[in-house]
């Protein structure tokens, strides 16, 4: 190793996201969370996903950095429900840059967000993914998730005009 190189450059580091990281995180998400990824997901990837979560729970917005390159991110939040003594953690987005997946980056991000949620008093972490996302489901099972619940998800497209009945809009 050259005398002027930093040992941090060869170690995967999980740290809190900063505003300067937004463009890189956004572009990784753009590569991953396309309509092909999940055509029926109720959440879509856009710049508001990052800013909203960062503004509400910045300590649960993490990046994985190797050298000076961001390889992945985790964005989460916590939920306190009235009439419940439990505090819930919600891992909203977890993404690893294509070409670097299956190298431990996602697991490292998950371990850190889980640790932070536990410190905040979270008793249960919730994730959701498309039922066809086999790789995601396998990943989360490896992290200890179980009790898979399937739910009905329905949509109503309000941008379509209704068919005319007897010369009038229905």
Buried (B, 14 or more C-beta within 10 A) or exposed (E): EEEEEEEEEEEBEBEBBEEEBBEBBBEBBEEBBEEEBBEEBEEEBEEEBBBBBBEEBEBBBBBBBBBEEBBBBBBBBBEEEEEEEEBBBBBBBBBBBEEBBEBBBBBBBBBBBBEBBEEEEBEEBBBBBBEEBEEBBEBBEEBEBEEEEEEEEEEEEEEEEEEEEEEEEE
